[in-house]
Amino acid sequence: MSDVQTPFLEANGASGDYPEESRKRPLPPPPVPLWKTPKGIIGAAILAFAIIGAVVGIVVSTEKKSKKSDAKSDSASGAGGTSSNGTVAALGGAGVAAVYWPSNVRLYTQKDDGFVYEATSDQSGNWNSSTTKLFQAKPETPLAAIAPASSEIHIYYLDTSNMLQEYVYNNGWSNGAAPASPNISPNTSLAATTWYDNFSVQQIRLYYQKQDNTIQELAYSTGSGWSSGQAFSDQAYPGTGLGAFASNSVSFSTRVYWQAKDLTLNEYISGSGWTRNTLQWSASPSSGIAAIAWLNLNIRVYYENIAGNVEEVSYNNASGWAGSPSPPTNTLVGFQSPISATFWVNGADIEIRTYAKSNSSNGHTEFAYSGSWTSKDLTF
């Protein structure tokens, strides 16, 4: 039910329907060449940016990966983390957050010991054989994550007092600044997105559901810290999934995805003000939601349909929303599965990874787009 977001990347010549999106607010000087956008936007959710989705699971990773992959994936698993290749089970009902962070996918899940763990995979889908124990959170916490630069990861979660917290990697893991989250619902999902103004002023937007079922925005700016942002007035479905990303493809805007009480998918779009757009698709009650976007405002939104399948709906700035959804696969993932998505640019192509609860294992299903969709079950 949470959401996550990945970097909003300049696609360096990427073309076609999948490869596209943005010119944006500048990113910090050279972190990752792909992230150089004039007004560099970074997201998580899936920009994710997503982006934004979450996933439920069960069990620590026992998959094998190459020694090369093992070595690379330790970069964010240093100070503050404890490596584990044991069999601590993933906690059913907890969120999942995914980010793409220099050449690796990082997946965050909560285990039944109450701690959130980091699992890492290389671009080829080889998962590290161990996970890293990071911090303790409330049981079944929602999760959101962003990767603002090549040296940073931010994770958002709820503590045992149901208060919003931040955990940050910057040459080591540590507690971040905890934004105030008044009237937060105990069943909320989380979504986060980020970008830089003028290469130096970091902006973060974090979204949660309040006890009255409306959506609240929290805003962070370098030098100013956290403050309350937009308070939306529409009633969302209790426990709605949340997805968010920031984009500058046409003009700068932030988009937030959520489920209304009639089960329809909706988006808020910022501009001179906020507008609401109701999409033509319905999701299962309390469906997870993840959203990503890239050059020329190519948008992908992932959710669980009424039948319990993960579906993708797409938007292109030239043609608008596609008329019918296409599931990454027909895998039944079960109702109320959190969903998370992330992506990166690979030459002229877009690589997408989407995560949802697996129906055939005690972990998650990874849906991978590399020109076509494939899927595999993970053990965490």
C-alpha positions, -999 to 999 in steps of 0.1 A, spaced: 0 0 0 30 23 0 47 37 -27 81 44 -38 98 65 -63 128 63 -85 149 90 -102 133 110 -129 159 106 -156 169 124 -188 167 97 -214 198 107 -234 184 100 -268 159 74 -258 131 71 -283 98 53 -289 68 48 -267 85 34 -237 117 55 -238 106 91 -230 102 119 -204 114 152 -191 136 182 -190 135 193 -155 148 209 -125 186 205 -123 201 178 -103 232 181 -82 265 181 -102 275 149 -118 261 123 -96 250 99 -123 252 109 -159 217 97 -166 204 120 -140 216 152 -156 184 169 -165 181 206 -170 160 209 -138 168 174 -128 139 155 -115 141 125 -94 114 105 -82 102 72 -62 82 60 -68 87 43 -97 97 86 -95 81 61 -88 89 79 -85 66 64 -80 64 64 -78 51 49 -58 36 16 -46 42 -10 -20 42 -47 -16 37 -74 9 60 -104 13 75 -132 32 110 -144 37 146 -133 33 164 -136 0 182 -169 -6 187 -164 -44 222 -165 -56 239 -139 -75 273 -134 -91 303 -122 -70 304 -91 -91 268 -83 -83 274 -91 -46 302 -67 -44 283 -38 -61 252 -41 -40 270 -34 -7 274 3 -14 244 14 6 245 -14 31 273 -1 52 271 18 85 239 14 104 230 -19 86 235 -55 96 239 -81 68 218 -112 71 214 -144 51 191 -160 76 155 -170 73 136 -141 90 102 -141 74 88 -110 56 58 -95 74 25 -99 55 7 -66 51 38 -45 52 47 -21 24 75 -24 -1 96 4 -16 119 1 -46 145 26 -60 170 24 -87 203 36 -72 236 36 -92 233 4 -113 213 -15 -87 177 -20 -77 171 -16 -39 140 -32 -24 129 -24 11 106 -48 30 96 -54 66 103 -88 82 84 -104 110 110 -93 136 97 -57 130 128 -45 111 130 -31 76 156 -48 54 173 -39 22 177 -64 -7 198 -55 -38 198 -66 -74 219 -58 -104 205 -46 -137 203 -82 -149 180 -92 -121 206 -111 -100 196 -107 -63 222 -106 -35 220 -137 -14 217 -117 18 197 -87 30 206 -58 52 188 -51 85 182 -14 88 156 -1 113 126 -11 133 91 1 124 55 -4 134 42 -38 123 29 -37 87 43 -2 82 39 15 48 71 23 30 82 49 5 117 56 -8 135 81 -30 170 83 -44 177 121 -48 213 116 -59 240 90 -64 250 93 -28 216 94 -11 186 72 -3 156 84 18 131 59 33 98 69 49 79 47 73 57 47 105 72 40 139 54 21 167 37 53 178 22 57 142 44 87 136 61 94 103 99 89 103 127 92 78 158 70 75 186 83 52 217 69 35 245 93 29 278 76 33 261 55 60 226 50 74 212 73 100 179 88 112 167 117 92 144 147 100 110 134 111 83 155 94 52 162 115 22 141 103 -9 153 120 -40 131 119 -22 104 99 -44 73 94 -30 40 108 -39 24 75 -22 50 53 1 43 24 30 66 16 43 81 -16 73 104 -22 90 123 -50 119 146 -52 138 170 -75 164 199 -73 159 235 -81 189 251 -97 211 221 -90 213 229 -53 179 233 -36 164 199 -28 127 195 -29 108 165 -15 71 159 -15 56 132 7 19 121 7 -2 103 33 -38 96 40 -54 113 70 -79 98 94 -107 115 75 -96 97 44 -83 128 26 -47 131 12 -21 154 28 11 167 12 42 174 32 69 196 16 106 197 22 130 224 9 167 228 16 172 255 42 135 255 52 130 220 63 95 203 64 62 221 63 26 212 55 18 213 18 -15 209 0 -44 195 20 -67 178 -5 -104 177 2 -116 147 -17 -125 115 1 -102 86 -9 -109 50 -4 -98 39 32 -63 25 29 -58 37 -7 -25 31 -24 -6 62 -33 18 70 -61 36 102 -70 62 117 -93 74 151 -105 78 160 -141 89 189 -163 81 174 -197 55 201 -207 56 224 -177 67 215 -142 41 196 -122 37 170 -95 12 141 -100 -4 121 -72 -23 89 -78 -50 75 -55 -82 55 -53 -116 71 -48 -144 56 -27 -161 43 -60 -128 24 -66 -118 45 -96 -82 56 -101 -76 93 -98 -48 118 -102 -40 152 -88 -20 174 -111 -2 205 -98 2 236 -120 -10 271 -112 -31 252 -88 -42 215 -82 -67 198 -105 -83 164 -102 -86 139 -130 -106 107 -127 -92 79 -148 -114 53 -165 -101 23 -146 -112 8 -113 -89 -10 -89 -95 -36 -62 -104 -21 -28 -73 -6 -11 -52 -16 -41 -15 -8 -41 -6 20 -66 28 28 -82 35 55 -108 66 63 -129 73 87 -158 100 96 -182 108 118 -212 79 136 -230 56 127 -201 53 90 -207 35 78 -176 30 42 -163 6 35 -134 5 1 -118 -24 -12 -97 -44 -43 -88 -75 -48 -108 -108 -62 -96 -98 -97 -105 -66 -94 -85 -41 -90 -114 -14 -64 -116 -22 -41 -145 -4 -13 -163 -21 18 -178 -1 42 -199 -2 79 -208 17 97 -236 16 134 -239 8 132 -276 -21 108 -273 -33 109 -237 -43 78 -217 -44 45 -236 -78 30 -240 -72 -4 -223 -48 -17 -196 -23 -44 -203 -12 -66 -174 25 -71 -171 15 -108 -166 -17 -125 -157 -3 -135 -123 -29 -134 -96 -13 -115 -67 -42 -114 -42 -62 -85 -30 -48 -55 -13 -13 -62 -24 10 -31 -21 28 -23 -53 61 -6 -60 79 3 -93 112 18 -104 129 23 -137 161 34 -154 174 43 -189 195 17 -207 209 33 -238 178 40 -260 156 18 -239 137 19 -207 140 -8 -180 111 -11 -156 108 -32 -124 75 -36 -106 69 -55 -74 38 -71 -59 28 -98 -35 33 -133 -50 5 -158 -51 28 -187 -57 55 -181 -31 59 -165 3 76 -135 -12 70 -111 -41 67 -112 -78 91 -91 -98 77 -79 -131 106 -69 -154 102 -49 -186 132 -51 -210 115 -47 -243 89 -72 -232 75 -83 -198 87 -112 -179 81 -122 -142 97 -143 -115 90 -150 -79 114 -138 -52 119 -153 -18 115 -121 2 
